[in-house]
Amino acid sequence: MPKIELQTEIKANREVVFDLSRSIDLHVISTEQTNEKAIAGKTSGLIGMNESVTWRAKHFGIYQHLTSKITKFDRPRYFVDEMVKGAFKEFKHTHLFTELNDGTLMTDVFEYTSPFGILGKLADNLFLKKYMTELLTERNRIVKDFAESEKWKEILS
C-alpha cells in the first residue's frame, strides 16, 4: 500500500487550519486543475463526523466519481476520511494538526491501494504516487495561502 506523508508549516491558528482543511468550498478551489465538484452528500460548508461527499473530477482525461466519508474526527487535532466508492481499491487520508509556537504543523498521511493488482502497482511506481503527491501538495499550498491571509474569512464566515 503506497503511503504519502506531507508536512506543511502554517503561520495560523490551528482551528482555522483544521476548518479550512475540511471545507468543501476550499477543496473545490484547490482542485481547479481537475475541475473537481461536490455532487452528492455534503456539497458545501464544513464536513464533519460520519458525513460523506461525492466528488466528480477529471483525472487522466477521464471524469471519475469518488465518495469519501469522515470516519474519525477530533477538532482541532485530527480527522480521517476514507473512500467508500471510487477508482481506488481503497484509501485512507489522515489529517493531523499540531500546534507550533508560531502556528500549526499540518500533516497529511495518504495511504491507498490501486485497483488492477500488479498493473496498479506498476502505475503507482510509474506515475500515480507522483500525481497524488502533486495534488495533495497543491491542496496544502492553497490551505496555507488562505490560512496565512485574510482569505480564510471568505471560506469560514
MDTraj code that builds the backbone (N, CA, C; nanometers):
import mdtraj as md
import numpy as np

residues = "MET PRO LYS ILE GLU LEU GLN THR GLU ILE LYS ALA ASN ARG GLU VAL VAL PHE ASP LEU SER ARG SER ILE ASP LEU HIS VAL ILE SER THR GLU GLN THR ASN GLU LYS ALA ILE ALA GLY LYS THR SER GLY LEU ILE GLY MET ASN GLU SER VAL THR TRP ARG ALA LYS HIS PHE GLY ILE TYR GLN HIS LEU THR SER LYS ILE THR LYS PHE ASP ARG PRO ARG TYR PHE VAL ASP GLU MET VAL LYS GLY ALA PHE LYS GLU PHE LYS HIS THR HIS LEU PHE THR GLU LEU ASN ASP GLY THR LEU MET THR ASP VAL PHE GLU TYR THR SER PRO PHE GLY ILE LEU GLY LYS LEU ALA ASP ASN LEU PHE LEU LYS LYS TYR MET THR GLU LEU LEU THR GLU ARG ASN ARG ILE VAL LYS ASP PHE ALA GLU SER GLU LYS TRP LYS GLU ILE LEU SER".split()
xyz = np.array([
    [0.0849, -0.1177, 0.0000],
    [0.0000, 0.0000, 0.0000],
    [0.0894, 0.1239, 0.0000],
    [0.0889, 0.2036, -0.1077],
    [0.1679, 0.3264, -0.1079],
    [0.1216, 0.4230, 0.0008],
    [0.2169, 0.5001, 0.0497],
    [0.1887, 0.5962, 0.1561],
    [0.2586, 0.7271, 0.1205],
    [0.1819, 0.8348, 0.1254],
    [0.2348, 0.9687, 0.1014],
    [0.2215, 1.0446, 0.2314],
    [0.3299, 1.1033, 0.2782],
    [0.3257, 1.1829, 0.4008],
    [0.3823, 1.3208, 0.3704],
    [0.3014, 1.4229, 0.3975],
    [0.3411, 1.5616, 0.3732],
    [0.3248, 1.6418, 0.5007],
    [0.4189, 1.7314, 0.5259],
    [0.4075, 1.8228, 0.6393],
    [0.4149, 1.9654, 0.5874],
    [0.3241, 2.0484, 0.6378],
    [0.3170, 2.1880, 0.5957],
    [0.3092, 2.2749, 0.7200],
    [0.4050, 2.3647, 0.7346],
    [0.4009, 2.4608, 0.8447],
    [0.3193, 2.5810, 0.8004],
    [0.2235, 2.6186, 0.8848],
    [0.1318, 2.7272, 0.8517],
    [0.1287, 2.8249, 0.9686],
    [0.1530, 2.9503, 0.9398],
    [0.1500, 3.0540, 1.0424],
    [0.0065, 3.1019, 1.0612],
    [-0.0710, 3.0172, 1.1281],
    [-0.2119, 3.0476, 1.1531],
    [-0.2616, 2.9597, 1.2671],
    [-0.3710, 3.0022, 1.3250],
    [-0.4388, 2.9322, 1.4334],
    [-0.4788, 2.7909, 1.3902],
    [-0.4582, 2.6938, 1.4782],
    [-0.4873, 2.5537, 1.4474],
    [-0.6339, 2.5317, 1.4110],
    [-0.7272, 2.5970, 1.4782],
    [-0.8694, 2.5795, 1.4484],
    [-0.9013, 2.6262, 1.3066],
    [-0.8397, 2.7370, 1.2651],
    [-0.8616, 2.7886, 1.1295],
    [-0.8079, 2.6899, 1.0265],
    [-0.6871, 2.6394, 1.0484],
    [-0.6261, 2.5439, 0.9551],
    [-0.7101, 2.4161, 0.9484],
    [-0.7536, 2.3680, 1.0632],
    [-0.8375, 2.2473, 1.0692],
    [-0.9648, 2.2668, 0.9861],
    [-1.0340, 2.3777, 1.0110],
    [-1.1605, 2.4008, 0.9423],
    [-1.1410, 2.4239, 0.7925],
    [-1.0347, 2.4931, 0.7534],
    [-1.0075, 2.5080, 0.6105],
    [-0.9843, 2.3721, 0.5449],
    [-0.9197, 2.2825, 0.6178],
    [-0.8873, 2.1505, 0.5634],
    [-1.0102, 2.0630, 0.5422],
    [-1.1176, 2.0931, 0.6135],
    [-1.2399, 2.0142, 0.5957],
    [-1.3482, 2.0918, 0.5213],
    [-1.3084, 2.2040, 0.4629],
    [-1.4023, 2.2860, 0.3864],
    [-1.4213, 2.2305, 0.2451],
    [-1.5440, 2.1979, 0.2119],
    [-1.5768, 2.1526, 0.0768],
    [-1.5473, 2.2649, -0.0222],
    [-1.5810, 2.3879, 0.0140],
    [-1.5642, 2.5023, -0.0758],
    [-1.4163, 2.5279, -0.1068],
    [-1.3296, 2.5187, -0.0063],
    [-1.1868, 2.5389, -0.0313],
    [-1.1288, 2.4226, -0.1113],
    [-1.1789, 2.3024, -0.0882],
    [-1.1327, 2.1874, -0.1654],
    [-1.1592, 2.2094, -0.3149],
    [-1.2761, 2.2619, -0.3469],
    [-1.3099, 2.2911, -0.4866],
    [-1.2103, 2.3919, -0.5446],
    [-1.1776, 2.4956, -0.4691],
    [-1.0797, 2.5956, -0.5144],
    [-0.9438, 2.5308, -0.5377],
    [-0.9035, 2.4416, -0.4479],
    [-0.7693, 2.3829, -0.4553],
    [-0.7559, 2.2761, -0.5640],
    [-0.8669, 2.2353, -0.6229],
    [-0.8618, 2.1314, -0.7257],
    [-0.9171, 2.1818, -0.8594],
    [-0.9009, 2.3102, -0.8844],
    [-0.9499, 2.3673, -1.0105],
    [-0.8911, 2.2956, -1.1316],
    [-0.7654, 2.2491, -1.1203],
    [-0.6986, 2.1850, -1.2343],
    [-0.7658, 2.0540, -1.2748],
    [-0.8418, 1.9924, -1.1843],
    [-0.9118, 1.8677, -1.2177],
    [-1.0629, 1.8890, -1.2294],
    [-1.1038, 2.0164, -1.2237],
    [-1.2463, 2.0511, -1.2361],
    [-1.3317, 1.9740, -1.1355],
    [-1.2802, 1.9609, -1.0135],
    [-1.3482, 1.8824, -0.9102],
    [-1.4704, 1.9569, -0.8575],
    [-1.5806, 1.8838, -0.8476],
    [-1.7065, 1.9385, -0.7969],
    [-1.7680, 1.8395, -0.6992],
    [-1.8266, 1.8917, -0.5903],
    [-1.9019, 1.8088, -0.4963],
    [-2.0426, 1.7941, -0.5522],
    [-2.0840, 1.6686, -0.5778],
    [-2.2124, 1.6471, -0.6460],
    [-2.3158, 1.5738, -0.5614],
    [-2.2746, 1.5186, -0.4471],
    [-2.3708, 1.4481, -0.3613],
    [-2.3178, 1.4460, -0.2188],
    [-2.4084, 1.4203, -0.1240],
    [-2.3695, 1.4228, 0.0171],
    [-2.3509, 1.5669, 0.0605],
    [-2.2483, 1.5923, 0.1364],
    [-2.2157, 1.7279, 0.1819],
    [-2.1499, 1.8005, 0.0638],
    [-2.2156, 1.9012, 0.0076],
    [-2.1647, 1.9652, -0.1141],
    [-2.1118, 2.1071, -0.0916],
    [-2.1210, 2.1569, 0.0309],
    [-2.0626, 2.2873, 0.0636],
    [-2.0482, 2.2962, 0.2151],
    [-1.9731, 2.3953, 0.2590],
    [-1.9530, 2.4137, 0.4022],
    [-1.8480, 2.3191, 0.4576],
    [-1.8577, 2.2919, 0.5881],
    [-1.7592, 2.2109, 0.6582],
    [-1.8109, 2.0692, 0.6794],
    [-1.7349, 1.9715, 0.6346],
    [-1.7739, 1.8321, 0.6512],
    [-1.7353, 1.7856, 0.7913],
    [-1.8168, 1.7000, 0.8499],
    [-1.7921, 1.6532, 0.9858],
    [-1.8079, 1.5025, 0.9977],
    [-1.8024, 1.4558, 1.1200],
    [-1.8064, 1.3129, 1.1512],
    [-1.9267, 1.2447, 1.0876],
    [-1.8999, 1.1288, 1.0243],
    [-1.9997, 1.0443, 0.9592],
    [-2.0665, 1.1072, 0.8375],
    [-2.0164, 1.2217, 0.7927],
    [-2.0696, 1.2819, 0.6705],
    [-1.9850, 1.2349, 0.5524],
    [-2.0479, 1.2319, 0.4363],
    [-1.9762, 1.1909, 0.3165],
    [-1.9963, 1.2938, 0.2065],
    [-1.9080, 1.2877, 0.1083],
    [-1.9161, 1.3739, -0.0092],
    [-1.8794, 1.2896, -0.1306],
    [-1.9505, 1.3133, -0.2396],
    [-1.9152, 1.2508, -0.3665],
    [-1.8604, 1.3589, -0.4579],
    [-1.7408, 1.3335, -0.5094],
    [-1.6716, 1.4268, -0.5971],
    [-1.6778, 1.3767, -0.7405],
    [-1.6871, 1.4692, -0.8329],
    [-1.6712, 1.4405, -0.9753],
    [-1.5498, 1.5207, -1.0201],
    [-1.4525, 1.4514, -1.0780],
    [-1.3279, 1.5176, -1.1180],
    [-1.2710, 1.4516, -1.2420],
    [-1.1924, 1.5286, -1.3145],
    [-1.1277, 1.4768, -1.4350],
    [-0.9817, 1.4468, -1.4040],
    [-0.9475, 1.3185, -1.4081],
    [-0.8100, 1.2731, -1.3881],
    [-0.7694, 1.1892, -1.5083],
    [-0.6529, 1.2188, -1.5620],
    [-0.6003, 1.1451, -1.6768],
    [-0.6984, 1.1474, -1.7938],
    [-0.7701, 1.2621, -1.8091],
    [-0.8608, 1.2797, -1.9217],
    [-0.9959, 1.2118, -1.9083],
    [-1.0227, 1.1517, -1.7923],
    [-1.1477, 1.0777, -1.7717],
    [-1.2194, 1.1328, -1.6480],
    [-1.3495, 1.1612, -1.6619],
    [-1.4265, 1.2026, -1.5454],
    [-1.4518, 1.0814, -1.4565],
    [-1.4266, 1.0996, -1.3281],
    [-1.4420, 0.9929, -1.2304],
    [-1.5256, 1.0427, -1.1128],
    [-1.5857, 0.9493, -1.0413],
    [-1.6610, 0.9799, -0.9197],
    [-1.5926, 0.9113, -0.8026],
    [-1.5855, 0.9829, -0.6909],
    [-1.5248, 0.9282, -0.5704],
    [-1.6069, 0.9742, -0.4506],
    [-1.6474, 0.8804, -0.3678],
    [-1.7201, 0.9129, -0.2452],
    [-1.6308, 0.8805, -0.1269],
    [-1.6147, 0.9788, -0.0376],
    [-1.5392, 0.9550, 0.0851],
    [-1.6232, 0.9969, 0.2045],
    [-1.5894, 0.9378, 0.3194],
    [-1.6658, 0.9604, 0.4427],
    [-1.5685, 0.9928, 0.5554],
    [-1.6082, 1.0848, 0.6424],
    [-1.5290, 1.1162, 0.7607],
    [-1.5540, 1.0052, 0.8633],
    [-1.4471, 0.9310, 0.8980],
    [-1.4611, 0.8161, 0.9873],
    [-1.4047, 0.8399, 1.1267],
    [-1.3198, 0.9416, 1.1410],
    [-1.2666, 0.9810, 1.2719],
    [-1.2588, 1.1325, 1.2727],
    [-1.2844, 1.1916, 1.3910],
    [-1.2947, 1.3374, 1.3952],
    [-1.2732, 1.3847, 1.5382],
    [-1.1716, 1.4655, 1.5593],
    [-1.1451, 1.5250, 1.6901],
    [-1.0922, 1.6664, 1.6666],
    [-1.1855, 1.7621, 1.6567],
    [-1.1497, 1.9008, 1.6290],
    [-1.0766, 1.9601, 1.7483],
    [-0.9646, 2.0254, 1.7290],
    [-0.8928, 2.0582, 1.6052],
    [-0.7674, 1.9720, 1.5845],
    [-0.7659, 1.8512, 1.6385],
    [-0.6432, 1.7712, 1.6341],
    [-0.6296, 1.6833, 1.5103],
    [-0.7382, 1.6191, 1.4680],
    [-0.7273, 1.5315, 1.3514],
    [-0.8641, 1.4960, 1.2967],
    [-0.8639, 1.4534, 1.1714],
    [-0.9792, 1.3844, 1.1140],
    [-0.9280, 1.2899, 1.0066],
    [-1.0108, 1.1904, 0.9760],
    [-0.9749, 1.0890, 0.8776],
    [-1.0900, 1.0771, 0.7792],
    [-1.0556, 1.0791, 0.6502],
    [-1.1571, 1.0465, 0.5501],
    [-1.1129, 0.9217, 0.4752],
    [-1.2118, 0.8359, 0.4462],
    [-1.1845, 0.7102, 0.3787],
    [-1.2780, 0.6946, 0.2591],
    [-1.2246, 0.6363, 0.1527],
    [-1.3038, 0.6135, 0.0331],
    [-1.4125, 0.5097, 0.0602],
    [-1.5325, 0.5420, 0.0171],
    [-1.6452, 0.4499, 0.0231],
    [-1.6645, 0.3856, -0.1144],
    [-1.6448, 0.4674, -0.2187],
    [-1.6629, 0.4202, -0.3558],
    [-1.5771, 0.5075, -0.4462],
    [-1.5086, 0.4450, -0.5424],
    [-1.4282, 0.5236, -0.6345],
    [-1.3264, 0.4408, -0.7090],
    [-1.2336, 0.5105, -0.7716],
    [-1.1363, 0.4470, -0.8610],
    [-1.0306, 0.3650, -0.7877],
    [-0.9990, 0.4032, -0.6649],
    [-0.9016, 0.3258, -0.5886],
    [-0.9671, 0.1978, -0.5365],
    [-0.8851, 0.1001, -0.5043],
    [-0.9367, -0.0169, -0.4351],
    [-0.9756, 0.0257, -0.2933],
    [-0.8911, 0.1121, -0.2354],
    [-0.9201, 0.1731, -0.1051],
    [-0.8273, 0.2915, -0.0844],
    [-0.8691, 0.3851, 0.0019],
    [-0.7767, 0.4869, 0.0505],
    [-0.8205, 0.5375, 0.1863],
    [-0.7213, 0.5844, 0.2595],
    [-0.7416, 0.6436, 0.3918],
    [-0.6525, 0.7669, 0.3985],
    [-0.7131, 0.8817, 0.4291],
    [-0.6410, 1.0085, 0.4354],
    [-0.6539, 1.0640, 0.5773],
    [-0.5430, 1.0604, 0.6508],
    [-0.5389, 1.1113, 0.7873],
    [-0.4835, 1.2537, 0.7848],
    [-0.5563, 1.3449, 0.8493],
    [-0.5174, 1.4859, 0.8574],
    [-0.4859, 1.5153, 1.0042],
    [-0.3624, 1.5548, 1.0333],
    [-0.3192, 1.5834, 1.1705],
    [-0.2807, 1.7297, 1.1832],
    [-0.3119, 1.7903, 1.2976],
    [-0.2856, 1.9322, 1.3202],
    [-0.2209, 1.9489, 1.4570],
    [-0.0957, 1.9949, 1.4571],
    [-0.0182, 2.0106, 1.5793],
    [0.0140, 2.1579, 1.5980],
    [-0.0062, 2.2067, 1.7200],
    [0.0277, 2.3464, 1.7485],
    [0.1783, 2.3662, 1.7470],
    [0.2199, 2.4734, 1.6823],
    [0.3587, 2.5192, 1.6863],
    [0.3594, 2.6546, 1.7550],
    [0.4778, 2.6998, 1.7964],
    [0.4862, 2.8308, 1.8623],
    [0.4262, 2.9417, 1.7776],
    [0.4510, 2.9373, 1.6486],
    [0.4022, 3.0449, 1.5619],
    [0.2945, 2.9975, 1.4650],
    [0.2253, 2.8893, 1.4976],
    [0.1189, 2.8440, 1.4089],
    [0.0853, 2.6973, 1.4235],
    [0.0761, 2.6298, 1.3086],
    [0.0263, 2.4926, 1.3030],
    [0.1130, 2.4090, 1.2096],
    [0.1403, 2.2872, 1.2509],
    [0.2006, 2.1890, 1.1622],
    [0.0873, 2.0990, 1.1132],
    [0.0612, 2.1049, 0.9826],
    [-0.0428, 2.0221, 0.9211],
    [0.0271, 1.9029, 0.8566],
    [-0.0128, 1.7829, 0.8969],
    [0.0456, 1.6610, 0.8433],
    [-0.0625, 1.5806, 0.7733],
    [-0.0351, 1.5433, 0.6498],
    [-0.1233, 1.4559, 0.5727],
    [-0.0564, 1.3205, 0.5606],
    [-0.1322, 1.2150, 0.5890],
    [-0.0868, 1.0789, 0.5632],
    [-0.1928, 1.0166, 0.4730],
    [-0.1546, 0.9934, 0.3481],
    [-0.2468, 0.9408, 0.2478],
    [-0.1997, 0.8014, 0.2082],
    [-0.2815, 0.6999, 0.2425],
    [-0.2491, 0.5612, 0.2114],
    [-0.3562, 0.5087, 0.1166],
    [-0.3119, 0.4406, 0.0124],
    [-0.4078, 0.3934, -0.0864],
    [-0.3630, 0.2623, -0.1490],
    [-0.4598, 0.1938, -0.2058],
    [-0.4329, 0.0743, -0.2842],
    [-0.4965, 0.0958, -0.4208],
    [-0.4168, 0.0837, -0.5232],
    [-0.4676, 0.0976, -0.6595],
    [-0.5412, -0.0291, -0.7000],
    [-0.6365, -0.0141, -0.7918],
    [-0.7020, -0.1334, -0.8444],
    [-0.6097, -0.2048, -0.9441],
    [-0.6524, -0.3154, -0.9949],
    [-0.5871, -0.3880, -1.1044],
    [-0.4579, -0.4581, -1.0653],
    [-0.4448, -0.4950, -0.9365],
    [-0.3338, -0.5795, -0.8930],
    [-0.1970, -0.5311, -0.9361],
    [-0.1236, -0.6140, -1.0077],
    [0.0132, -0.5826, -1.0465],
    [0.0190, -0.4621, -1.1407],
    [-0.0830, -0.4461, -1.2259],
    [-0.0871, -0.3287, -1.3137],
    [-0.1030, -0.2003, -1.2319],
    [-0.1835, -0.2065, -1.1253],
    [-0.1987, -0.0914, -1.0361],
    [-0.0687, -0.0565, -0.9659],
    [0.0045, -0.1589, -0.9238],
    [0.1344, -0.1359, -0.8587],
    [0.2338, -0.0737, -0.9566],
    [0.2288, -0.1169, -1.0797],
    [0.3151, -0.0586, -1.1822],
    [0.2784, 0.0884, -1.2046],
    [0.1487, 0.1166, -1.2122],
    [0.1022, 0.2555, -1.2275],
    [0.1474, 0.3409, -1.1099],
    [0.1415, 0.2861, -0.9869],
    [0.1899, 0.3598, -0.8692],
    [0.3332, 0.4050, -0.8904],
    [0.4180, 0.3113, -0.9304],
    [0.5603, 0.3398, -0.9459],
    [0.5894, 0.4328, -1.0627],
    [0.5125, 0.4188, -1.1706],
    [0.5397, 0.4988, -1.2901],
    [0.4879, 0.6417, -1.2792],
    [0.3687, 0.6606, -1.2224],
    [0.3131, 0.7960, -1.2239],
    [0.2116, 0.8281, -1.1147],
    [0.1391, 0.7315, -1.0615],
    [0.0264, 0.7639, -0.9740],
    [0.0694, 0.8253, -0.8408],
    [0.1721, 0.7711, -0.7775],
    [0.2162, 0.8268, -0.6493],
    [0.2631, 0.9712, -0.6669],
    [0.3360, 0.9983, -0.7736],
    [0.3813, 1.1356, -0.8023],
    [0.2616, 1.2275, -0.8268],
    [0.1650, 1.1798, -0.9043],
    [0.0454, 1.2571, -0.9346],
    [-0.0318, 1.2913, -0.8070],
    [-0.0528, 1.1922, -0.7209],
    [-0.1255, 1.2149, -0.5962],
    [-0.0487, 1.3087, -0.5035],
    [0.0831, 1.2953, -0.4991],
    [0.1652, 1.3852, -0.4171],
    [0.1504, 1.5291, -0.4651],
    [0.1510, 1.5486, -0.5952],
    [0.1348, 1.6838, -0.6502],
    [-0.0028, 1.7413, -0.6187],
    [-0.1088, 1.6594, -0.6281],
    [-0.2436, 1.7066, -0.5935],
    [-0.2516, 1.7493, -0.4470],
    [-0.1978, 1.6664, -0.3581],
    [-0.2012, 1.6979, -0.2148],
    [-0.1145, 1.8190, -0.1817],
    [-0.0008, 1.8314, -0.2470],
    [0.0873, 1.9464, -0.2249],
    [0.0182, 2.0758, -0.2666],
    [-0.0502, 2.0735, -0.3794],
    [-0.1232, 2.1925, -0.4248],
    [-0.2369, 2.2249, -0.3287],
    [-0.3078, 2.1247, -0.2837],
    [-0.4158, 2.1465, -0.1865],
    [-0.3607, 2.2128, -0.0608],
    [-0.2480, 2.1619, -0.0114],
    [-0.1879, 2.2188, 0.1089],
    [-0.1381, 2.3609, 0.0862],
    [-0.0891, 2.3891, -0.0328],
    [-0.0450, 2.5251, -0.0661],
    [-0.1627, 2.6221, -0.0565],
    [-0.2783, 2.5793, -0.1046],
    [-0.3978, 2.6640, -0.1003],
    [-0.4453, 2.6821, 0.0442],
    [-0.4470, 2.5760, 0.1230],
    [-0.4846, 2.5873, 0.2649],
    [-0.3922, 2.6873, 0.3338],
    [-0.2629, 2.6751, 0.3110],
    [-0.1635, 2.7654, 0.3713],
    [-0.1884, 2.9100, 0.3270],
    [-0.2097, 2.9301, 0.1977],
    [-0.2335, 3.0646, 0.1441],
    [-0.3560, 3.1288, 0.2088],
    [-0.4652, 3.0543, 0.2179],
    [-0.5873, 3.1100, 0.2773],
    [-0.5697, 3.1319, 0.4270],
    [-0.5061, 3.0386, 0.4959],
    [-0.4909, 3.0492, 0.6417],
    [-0.4004, 3.1639, 0.6817],
    [-0.2965, 3.1892, 0.6037],
    [-0.1985, 3.2926, 0.6398],
    [-0.2380, 3.4321, 0.5919],
    [-0.3512, 3.4442, 0.5273],
    [-0.4005, 3.5735, 0.4810],
    [-0.5416, 3.5932, 0.5364],
    [-0.6026, 3.6997, 0.4958],
    [-0.7408, 3.7244, 0.5384],
    [-0.8420, 3.6444, 0.4545],
    [-0.7925, 3.5718, 0.3549],
    [-0.8830, 3.4983, 0.2652],
    [-0.9617, 3.3902, 0.3382],
    [-0.9098, 3.3397, 0.4497],
    [-0.9798, 3.2327, 0.5227],
    [-1.1195, 3.2784, 0.5661],
    [-1.1353, 3.4096, 0.5886],
    [-1.2648, 3.4613, 0.6325],
    [-1.3726, 3.4454, 0.5247],
    [-1.3303, 3.4423, 0.3964],
    [-1.4258, 3.4224, 0.2859],
    [-1.4837, 3.2816, 0.2931],
    [-1.4055, 3.1851, 0.3413],
    [-1.4453, 3.0454, 0.3440],
    [-1.5187, 3.0109, 0.4738],
    [-1.4710, 3.0640, 0.5847],
    [-1.5221, 3.0236, 0.7164],
    [-1.6191, 3.1240, 0.7788],
    [-1.6691, 3.2179, 0.7006],
    [-1.7594, 3.3189, 0.7590],
    [-1.8949, 3.2626, 0.7924],
])
top = md.Topology()
chain = top.add_chain()
for i, resn in enumerate(residues, 1):
    res = top.add_residue(resn, chain, resSeq=i)
    for name in ("N", "CA", "C"):
        top.add_atom(name, md.element.get_by_symbol(name[0]), res)
traj = md.Trajectory(xyz[None], top)
